[in-house]
Amino acid sequence: MRKTALFLIFAFSLMLAAACGQQQPPASAGASPAPDSTTGKGEDKVIRHIMSDSGFNGDIVNILKKELAKDGYTLEHVVVNDIIQPNKMVNDKQADSNSFQHEAYFDQFVADHGLKNVTRAFYTIFTPSGLYSKKYKSFKEVPDGATIGIPVDPANNGRALFMLRDLGLLKLKDGVDVIHTTLKDITDNPHKFKFKEVDQLMLQRTLDDVDVGFLFAGTAIQIGLNPKTDSLAVETGEGLPYKSIVAVHKDLVGTPKIKALQKAYESQAVKDFYKSKYGDAIQFLDDLNKK
């Protein structure tokens, strides 16, 4: 993770150095002053954006670039395989925004790390996670004592447990909510399931080593699985806090550059891409941004 953070800082430093190295016309020549996002003079037309390599974040980069270019903005992006640094970098103004997380993870991470300067800017999509198996076609075939792979991070840990509960395969404490549910909240495990907790970026690899494994929808589709037809269980989305977001530095909320970024994410071109990948499993959350 430290190497990833250093790489991100170095990458963005190169971008900024290149921009600063360009010669500007002298003020006496009547040229407009260069945009300065720190003083408020002019308008900053560059968006420094961090995207996770999970799901299809990296695939929509070119679509976002084209959409932003229509409004005169340049997207400078870095795609990372790290879920720790992106929020910290936006909080510290090493980047303007990021796109890799749902709101539940964001809220938990910000609280756990005491971040004060990063905030949700807008919602993007919801895609249902599910439980999958390379060995069995349904839970009727899954034997007692089977091992189930689930995410270790607190915001996602309970998602698999809630699906198992809703199928009547185990019981959980009354009143627990999904984002705070852990293995300690299991009150009855009649099938004696064992659980293997792993980093969410390792869930795909873990599927080979367990009987049943939790996968995010984007990950499932990338390895040729259909959330609607290939999962042993799938989320409905109703009442779940797992809405994907774009997070930004608090100083940028409501600025033209973030409005342009939101417009790009809500564009028909982005919607068409997602529909081509997720089909009817995807839910667009534009309406939530109007409230």
N, C-alpha and C positions, 0 to 999 in steps of 0.2 A: 504493500500500500504506500509506503514511503517513497519507493521508486516511482510509482504512478503519480503521486502528488508532485514530485520534482519534475517529472516529464511534463505534466500539465502546466506548471508554472513556467518552465522553460519554453514550451510551445507558445503560450500566450505572450511571453516576453519577446519572443522573436517577432510575433505579429505586431506588437506595439513598437518595437524598435524599428521595424521596416516602415511603419507609418510615420514615426517621428523623424526618420532619416530623409523623408522627402522634402525638398526645398520648397518653401512657401514664398510667393511674391511679396516684395516689401510693401508695407502699408501705404507708402507714398504713391504706389502705382495704382491705387484705387481698388485693390483686391479686397474681397470680403474676408473677414477674420476666419481662421480655422476653427471648426467646431470644438468646443471645450465642454465636456460633460461635467467637469468638476466645478466650473464657475457659472455654468448656465448660459454662456454666450454661444450663439450659433446653435446648431443641432448636431448631435452625435449620430452619424448614419451607419455605424458599425455595431453589430450585435455579437458579443462574445458568448457563445453558447456551448454548454457541456451536455453530451448525450451519452447514455449508456449503450453498450454494444448488445444488450439483451433485447429480445423482441425485435421490432422493426424500426427502432429509433434511427439507427444508422442509415437505413434504406430510404428514409424520407428526407434526408439532408438535401439532396438535389432539388426535390420538389419545393422545400422551404426556401432554398436559395432563389429559385425562379420567381416564386410568389413575392418574396421580399424585394427582389430587384425591381418589380413593377412599381413599388412605392419608393424606390431610390435607396434601399438599404442593402448592406452587405452582411452576410452571415459568416462569421469566422467561428468554426466549430472544432471541437475535439471529441472524439468518440472514445470512451473509456470502459474498462471492465472492472470498475470499482464503484461500490455503492456508499463509500464513506466520505471521500473527498469532495464530490460535487457540491453538497450543501455548504461545506466549510469554505470552499473557494468562492462561492457566491456571497456568503456572509462576509468574507474578508475583501470583497471587491476585486478578486483575481479573475472573476468572470461576471457577466451580467445576469445570466440565467442558466437553468438546467432543465433537462427533461429525461427522467429515468424512473420516476417513483409515483406511487399513489399517495393519497392524502394521509392515510393512516400511518404509513411509514414515515412520511415527512413530519407529522405532528409528534410522533414518538421520538424520532431522531433529534428534532429541535429541542424537545424537552430534556432528553438525556444528555445533550451536549451543551445546553445553555446558550444556544445561538439566538442572537437578538436582531440581526440585520437581514435575515433571509425570510421571505414570506411567499405565500401562494399568490400567483398572479391570475391564473385562470385554469379552468378544467379542460381536459381534452377528450378522453375516451374511457369507457369501462369495457374490459374483456374478462370473461369468466375463467377462473382457474378450475382445475379439475384433478381427479385422482386417476392415474393411468397404470397400466401393467403390460409388460412384455410377455408375461406368462399366462395371464388369465383374462377371460373375456367379460366376466362379471364377478361381483362379490360373492355370488353363490358358489363359485369355484375356488375362491380364496380360502385356504385352510386356516384352522385355528393355529395361533402362534406365528402367523405371517409377520414379516417385517415391513413396515410402512415408512417411507422416506418423507420427511416434512421439513419446512424451513425452520432454521434455528432463530431467526430474528423475531423479536416480540410482536411486531406488527402483523406478521404473517403466520406465526406459529399456530394460531387457533383456527385458521381457515380449513385445514384438513380435518381437524377434530370436529368442527361444526358439520362438515359434510358427513363424517362417520356417524355423528349423533343423529343427524336428520334421516339417515338410513336405518336407524335403530340398532346400530352395531356397537355402540357404547353409550354411556351416560356421562353427563357433565354436571357440575355444580349448578344449582338453580341461580339464575340472575347474572351469570358471567356474560360479558360481551366479548365478541369475537376478537377484538384487537388486544384483549388482556388475558385471553385464555391460554393456558399452558398445560403440559402433561400433568401437572399437580392438580388440575381441576377435574381430572377423570375420576368419577366416583364408582364406575362399574365398567369392567372390560371383560365381558363374558367370553370373548373369542381369544383372549390372551394375546392380543396384538402386541408386537414389539415395535418401538419407534426409533428411527435413526434420524437425528436432527443434523442438518447440514446447512452450510451457507447457501443462500438462494441461487448463487451463480454456479453451484455444483449440483443442482437438482437433476439436470439432464443426465450427467454422468452417473449419478447415484441410481437412476432408474434401472441400470443394468445389474445392480447389486442387491436390489430389494424386490420384494414380491409386488408391492404397489408403491407408487411414488407421486407426490404432489408436483404439478407443473403449472407454470403460468401459461396462459393461452398462446402468447407469442412463441414461447419456447416449444410448446407442443406442435404448433403448426410448422415451425422451422424443421422439425425432425419427421414431418410427414403425418402427424396425427391430427384428427379433426375433433375439436372440443365437443361437438354435438353428438358424434357417432362413435368415437373411439374411447371416450372416457368411461370409467366405471362409476364416476360421480362427477357432477359439474355444478358450479354455483349458479344461482338464478339471478343474482345481482340485487334482488329486492332487499332494501334496508342495509346493504353492505357499505362500508366506508372506503371501499377500494377504488375510488375514482382517481384516474391519472391526472396529474397536474403539471404545469410549468411553474417553477419557483424562480423568483428574482430577488435582487437586492432591494430592500425596502425603499431606497431613494428613487428607484425607477418605476414604482407603481404608478400607473396612469400616464406615463410619458409616451410620446409618439412612437418611440422605438418598440416599446412593449405592446402597444396597441397594434402596431404593424406585425409583430410576431404572432399575436393572437389571431389576427386576420389571416395570416398564412396557415396557421394550424387549423383554422375553421374553413379553409378554402375547399372548393369542390375537388380539386386535384388531389389533396390529401385524403379526403373522404373516399374518393374512387380507389386510391391505392389500398387503404385499409379494408375496404369492402372486398377487394380482390384477394386479400389474404385471409381475412376472418369470416367473410360471408355474413350470414345473419347472426353470428355470435357477437358482433361488435355493437356497442351503443355509443353514439356521439352525445356529448354533454354540453353542446353550445347553449342550450336553454338555461343551464345553471349559471352561465356567465352574465345573463341579463338580469339576474335577481339582485 
